[in-house]
Amino acid sequence: MIEPSVPEQEEERLNELDALQILDTLPEKDYDNLTKIASTICGTKISLVSLVDSKRQWFKSKHGLEVPETPRELAFCAHAINTPNEPLIINDAREDDRFHDNPLVTGYPNVIFYAGMPLVTDNSQALGTLCVIDSEPKELSEDQLEALNALAKQIVNLFELRKKRMELERSIRSLEINNLELQRFAGMVAHDIKQPVSIINGLIEFLKESDDNGWSEESKVVLEKIENSSDKLIYYIEGLLKYTKEVHLENLKKEYIPVSEIKGYVNDLFSVEHVSFSFTSNVESVNANRIVAERVILNLVTNAIKYVGKKQIEIDLDINEKDNVYTISISDNGPGIDESDRERIFELFNVLDPTNKDSTGMGLAVVKKLVIGEGGDIWVDTADKGGAKFSFTLPK
């Protein structure tokens, strides 16, 4: 007996067979009908759809045979896949040096006649064969060989349908995930709208309480802040909608954001007497997704102001670039966050203070999702002033 040689592109062939996810699956009528037809046309007792794995040949369909597989070194089909463009015909295996003492010939199922048509994919990989087998010597006519070839092509078509069905199932699963994301998105938008709306409302209250009905210089400045906040609100809503629609398809394009623009934006939105900012950076600009970077900074600064709990709030914003990674940190002079809570504050709907009716427990979960979606990380530790220090990274 001569064992079959290994095809030149064996690794590629096995990868394509694995990608099909068909090995050890249950019988299917579509395949069983074709093996029955093949056996009838060729007048043989046995017909198989044989798939050659690394150590065995496994039968997706078997007509007239009970065993589910045989070792690869004994398999006639393992020889057949080495000539993918032509059938392997063995009229009498007892007279063939490759097979005359093969246990499948000398014992059950007594393979004397064998005709195997390789199952060749669009990538020119022979995954196995459609074969017909008999325990007596035999010859097939040209018409029988053509019919066997046609049936083999139909089996390859079933393989292609299987791949398309798996792709469709993956798409459906992805759509289901997207639908869940969209449901959460409604809550995310509601949460993030609160910050700029609160700013607008505060400025409007200032105008209402003013004794001067005319437009003073101070009033003009306030109106300008209202306009800027409103514009930013619209900008964020549009950007977040775009981000949500495209986050599962492709990342939004990065752009260089000047650090001076980030400083100006933070100062404009949070220019309150009892809040002071300090800015440090070793770069002039940040190459990042603008929507994500600004939204995360806005959320973290807002949280710092909200939870410091002191008359004078001090916030430090540091932007550092090293090894093509930006690390952006927001520190405050508040009470800080207990070490035991530093992981769970990023969990969805997790609120450290249950009595705080203004907190939904979504903000930091959203922030973490956005940062991780950009390939970064986020964490919290203790600031130099004893408060909380939130840091996140964004790849350059």
Long-range contacts (C-beta under 8 A, 24 or more apart in sequence): 1-98, 1-99, 1-100, 1-101, 1-102, 2-97, 2-98, 3-73, 4-72, 4-73, 4-75, 4-78, 4-79, 4-82, 5-82, 7-81, 7-82, 7-126, 9-125, 12-123, 12-125, 13-81, 13-125, 13-126, 13-127, 14-53, 14-54, 16-121, 16-123, 16-125, 16-127, 17-51, 17-52, 17-53, 17-125, 17-127, 19-163, 20-127, 20-159, 20-162, 20-163, 21-162, 21-166, 22-51, 22-60, 22-159, 22-162, 23-51, 23-53, 23-58, 24-58, 25-60, 27-60, 27-61, 28-60, 28-61, 30-158, 31-60, 31-61, 31-155, 31-158, 32-61, 32-63, 34-61, 34-130, 34-151, 34-154, 34-155, 35-61, 35-62, 35-63, 35-130, 36-63, 37-151, 38-63, 38-130, 38-132, 38-147, 38-148, 38-151, 39-63, 39-64, 39-132, 41-144, 41-147, 41-148, 41-151, 42-115, 42-132, 42-140, 42-144, 42-147, 42-148, 43-134, 43-138, 44-113, 44-132, 44-133, 44-134, 44-138, 45-133, 45-134, 45-135, 46-109, 46-132, 46-133, 46-134, 47-130, 47-131, 47-132, 47-133, 48-77, 48-129, 48-130, 48-131, 48-133, 49-119, 49-128, 49-129, 49-130, 49-155, 50-75, 50-77, 50-116, 50-128, 50-129, 50-130, 50-131, 51-119, 51-127, 51-128, 52-77, 52-78, 52-81, 52-127, 52-128, 57-128, 60-128, 64-133, 65-109, 65-133, 67-109, 70-104, 74-102, 74-103, 74-104, 76-104, 76-111, 76-114, 76-116, 76-131, 77-116, 77-128, 77-129, 77-131, 80-116, 80-117, 80-118, 80-126, 80-129, 80-131, 81-118, 81-126, 81-127, 81-128, 81-129, 82-126, 83-118, 84-118, 84-120, 84-124, 84-125, 84-126, 85-118, 85-120, 86-118, 87-115, 87-116, 87-117, 87-118, 87-145, 87-148, 87-149, 88-114, 88-115, 88-116, 88-118, 88-129, 89-114, 89-115, 89-140, 90-114, 90-115, 91-137, 91-138, 91-139, 92-137, 109-133, 109-135, 110-135, 111-135, 112-136, 112-137, 112-138, 113-137, 113-138, 115-140, 115-145, 115-148, 117-148, 117-149, 117-151, 117-152, 118-152, 119-152, 119-155, 119-156, 119-159, 120-156, 121-156, 121-159, 121-160, 122-160, 127-159, 130-155, 174-248, 177-248, 178-248, 181-244, 181-247, 181-248, 182-244, 184-348, 185-240, 185-244, 187-360, 187-362, 188-240, 188-362, 188-366, 189-237, 189-240, 190-360, 191-360, 191-362, 191-363, 191-366, 192-236, 192-240, 192-295, 192-298, 192-299, 192-363, 192-366, 193-233, 193-237, 195-298, 195-299, 195-302, 196-229, 196-230, 196-232, 196-233, 196-236, 196-269, 197-233, 199-225, 199-229, 199-269, 200-226, 200-229, 200-230, 200-233, 203-229, 225-268, 225-271, 228-268, 228-269, 229-269, 232-265, 232-269, 236-291, 236-295, 239-290, 239-291, 239-295, 240-291, 240-295, 242-291, 243-291, 243-292, 247-373, 251-289, 251-373, 251-374, 252-289, 252-291, 252-292, 253-289, 254-287, 254-288, 254-289, 255-287, 255-288, 255-289, 255-290, 256-285, 256-286, 256-287, 257-285, 257-286, 257-287, 257-288, 257-290, 257-293, 257-294, 258-284, 258-285, 259-283, 259-284, 259-285, 259-286, 259-319, 260-284, 262-286, 262-293, 262-294, 262-297, 262-317, 262-319, 263-317, 265-294, 266-297, 266-301, 266-317, 269-298, 270-301, 270-305, 272-305, 274-311, 274-312, 274-313, 275-305, 275-313, 275-315, 276-312, 276-313, 276-314, 276-315, 277-315, 277-316, 277-317, 278-314, 278-315, 278-316, 278-317, 279-316, 279-317, 279-318, 279-319, 280-316, 280-317, 280-318, 280-319, 281-318, 281-319, 281-320, 282-319, 282-320, 282-321, 283-319, 283-320, 283-321, 283-326, 286-319, 286-321, 286-326, 286-328, 286-394, 287-326, 287-396, 288-326, 288-374, 288-394, 289-374, 289-394, 292-370, 292-371, 292-373, 292-374, 292-394, 293-328, 293-394, 295-367, 295-370, 296-328, 296-367, 296-370, 296-371, 296-378, 296-392, 297-328, 297-330, 299-363, 299-364, 299-366, 299-367, 300-330, 300-367, 300-390, 300-392, 301-330, 303-363, 303-364, 303-390, 304-330, 304-331, 304-332, 304-334, 304-387, 304-388, 304-390, 306-358, 307-334, 307-388, 308-332, 308-333, 308-334, 308-335, 308-387, 309-334, 309-335, 310-334, 314-385, 316-383, 316-385, 321-396, 324-395, 324-396, 325-376, 325-393, 325-394, 325-395, 325-396, 326-393, 326-394, 326-395, 326-396, 327-391, 327-392, 327-393, 328-391, 328-392, 328-393, 328-394, 329-389, 329-390, 329-391, 330-389, 330-390, 330-391, 331-383, 331-384, 331-385, 331-387, 331-388, 331-389, 331-390, 332-383, 332-385, 332-387, 332-388, 332-389, 333-383, 333-385, 333-386, 333-387, 334-387, 334-388, 335-386, 335-387, 336-382, 336-383, 336-386, 336-387, 336-388, 337-380, 337-388, 342-379, 342-380, 342-381, 345-380, 346-378, 367-392
